[in-house]
Structures are given as C-alpha cells and as structure tokens.
Amino acid sequence: MWVILNYKLVIVGHCGINVLQDGDISCFKDIKPGAPHHYLVVPTKHIGNCKSLNQEHVPLVKQMVDVGKDVLQKNNVTDLTDVRFGFHWPPFCSVTHLHLHVLAPVSQMGFMSRLIYRLNSYWFVTADQLIELLSSKGETN
C-alpha cells in the first residue's frame, strides 16, 4: 500500500512504518523518534502549519489529539500524564504540513529531545496551548 503525505511517498509497512488512517487523519511513527513512543498525527487534507489555523480548526486539533491518545493506548501506554502533544511553531518547522507530535513517556526523553520538544519555548507549542490560542484569538497569523 502506498500513502502520499506532504507530497512525499510513504510505503506502508516498509521499515516498520505503519499508518493508521481514520478518514481525515493519519498517524504513523516518527522516523527519528524523540521518545520510546513518538508518533505524528497529520490531517489528510493539506494544511501548512499552526499559523495557518483559525478558530474553525479547533475541532480538527482536538481530533488529532484524540487519535494520538488512542494510538498510545493501543501501544500499551497507560500513563497519559507522562506524555506530550504539540506542534513546532513557525519558522521552526522542517515540514510544511501540519503535524502533531505525540511523545511518551516524556520522562524517558533524552537531552536533545527535551530541547526540541521543550515546553514554553519559542519553537514548540502544546496542543492545549494551541487550542486555547485559537479559541481566544480566532486567528494566529
């Protein structure tokens, strides 16, 4: 099976990449994991990045988080207090397609991962922070 994500071809099942597709959302393992469980949740429809979102996208972001939680639970991650859900904030995005990082357990992340996925930084925003921003301001750009 072939899946096109962000204009790149992903061979499902190749190199251990398995894609979970749920209508408008896809989820797969990150090829450079920052934690023992590191998944990317992406909308099937192209959306550039966090700054291209508005208040109407809040349900999408919430759906992405729900898919991430489901994938963690299906992979026997039971402590959902030791997880991180978030997005890189432009211009600190290497991929120009909206993608949610799902990392667990956070307590086992290495030094570089803790830096890359750092809370309260200029380059990473949690899903909760993004939902709050979109809900309160309406637009992020």
C-alpha positions as CSV (number, residue, x, y, z in Angstrom):
1,M,0.0,0.0,0.0
2,W,1.2,3.5,-0.8
3,V,0.2,6.7,1.0
4,I,1.1,10.2,0.0
5,L,1.7,12.6,2.9
6,N,3.1,16.1,2.4
7,Y,3.9,15.3,-1.2
8,K,6.2,12.5,-0.1
9,L,5.6,8.9,-0.8
10,V,5.4,6.6,2.3
11,I,5.5,2.9,1.8
12,V,3.2,1.4,4.4
13,G,4.8,-1.4,6.3
14,H,8.3,-0.6,4.9
15,C,10.9,0.0,7.6
16,G,8.3,-0.5,10.3
17,I,6.2,2.4,9.2
18,N,2.6,1.6,9.8
19,V,-0.1,4.1,9.0
20,L,-3.3,4.4,10.9
21,Q,-5.9,6.2,8.8
22,D,-9.2,7.4,10.2
23,G,-10.9,9.4,7.5
24,D,-9.4,12.8,7.6
25,I,-6.5,11.9,9.9
26,S,-3.4,9.7,9.5
27,C,-1.0,8.6,12.2
28,F,2.4,7.0,11.9
29,K,5.7,6.5,13.8
30,D,8.2,9.3,13.6
31,I,11.3,8.1,11.7
32,K,13.6,10.0,14.2
33,P,11.9,9.2,17.5
34,G,12.4,11.6,20.4
35,A,10.9,9.2,22.9
36,P,10.2,5.4,23.1
37,H,6.7,6.2,21.6
38,H,6.8,9.1,19.1
39,Y,4.0,9.4,16.6
40,L,3.0,12.0,14.1
41,V,-0.7,12.7,13.6
42,V,-1.5,14.6,10.4
43,P,-4.6,15.8,8.6
44,T,-5.1,14.1,5.2
45,K,-6.0,17.5,3.7
46,H,-3.0,19.8,3.3
47,I,-2.7,22.5,6.0
48,G,0.5,24.4,6.1
49,N,1.3,24.9,9.8
50,C,-0.1,26.2,13.1
51,K,-0.1,29.8,11.9
52,S,-2.5,28.9,9.1
53,L,-5.1,27.8,11.6
54,N,-8.1,29.7,12.9
55,Q,-10.9,29.2,15.4
56,E,-12.7,26.8,13.0
57,H,-9.8,24.4,13.2
58,V,-10.2,23.8,17.0
59,P,-12.2,20.6,16.4
60,L,-9.5,19.3,14.0
61,V,-6.8,19.9,16.6
62,K,-8.9,18.1,19.2
63,Q,-9.5,15.2,16.9
64,M,-5.7,14.9,16.2
65,V,-5.1,14.8,20.0
66,D,-7.8,12.1,20.4
67,V,-6.2,10.0,17.6
68,G,-2.8,10.4,19.4
69,K,-4.2,9.2,22.7
70,D,-5.9,6.3,21.0
71,V,-2.6,5.2,19.4
72,L,-0.7,5.5,22.7
73,Q,-3.3,3.4,24.4
74,K,-3.3,0.8,21.6
75,N,0.5,0.6,22.2
76,N,0.1,0.0,25.9
77,V,1.0,3.5,27.1
78,T,-1.2,3.7,30.2
79,D,0.2,6.8,32.0
80,L,-1.2,9.7,30.0
81,T,0.2,12.1,32.5
82,D,3.7,11.4,31.1
83,V,3.0,12.4,27.5
84,R,3.5,15.4,25.3
85,F,1.3,16.5,22.5
86,G,2.5,19.5,20.5
87,F,3.4,21.3,17.3
88,H,6.6,23.2,16.2
89,W,5.9,26.9,15.8
90,P,6.9,28.6,12.6
91,P,9.5,29.3,11.5
92,F,10.9,26.3,13.4
93,C,9.1,23.7,11.2
94,S,11.1,21.4,9.0
95,V,7.9,20.0,7.3
96,T,5.3,22.4,5.8
97,H,2.4,20.2,6.6
98,L,0.5,20.4,9.9
99,H,1.6,17.5,12.2
100,L,1.1,16.8,15.9
101,H,3.9,15.2,17.8
102,V,2.8,12.6,20.2
103,L,5.6,11.6,22.6
104,A,5.6,9.2,25.5
105,P,6.9,8.7,28.1
106,V,8.3,12.2,28.4
107,S,10.3,11.1,31.5
108,Q,12.5,8.9,29.1
109,M,13.2,11.6,26.6
110,G,16.9,12.4,26.1
111,F,18.6,15.8,26.4
112,M,18.2,16.8,22.7
113,S,14.5,15.7,22.6
114,R,13.8,17.7,25.8
115,L,15.3,20.7,24.0
116,I,13.5,20.2,20.7
117,Y,10.1,19.5,22.3
118,R,10.6,22.0,25.1
119,L,7.6,23.5,26.9
120,N,7.2,27.2,26.9
121,S,9.7,27.8,24.1
122,Y,9.6,29.9,21.0
123,W,9.7,26.8,18.8
124,F,7.2,24.4,20.4
125,V,3.6,24.8,21.5
126,T,1.5,22.2,23.2
127,A,-1.9,21.1,21.7
128,D,-3.6,22.6,24.7
129,Q,-1.8,26.0,24.2
130,L,-2.7,26.0,20.5
131,I,-6.4,25.2,21.2
132,E,-6.5,28.0,23.8
133,L,-4.9,30.4,21.4
134,L,-7.2,29.5,18.6
135,S,-10.3,29.7,20.8
136,S,-9.4,33.1,22.4
137,K,-8.0,35.0,19.4
138,G,-9.6,33.3,16.5
139,E,-6.6,33.7,14.2
140,T,-2.9,33.0,14.9
141,N,-1.3,34.9,12.0
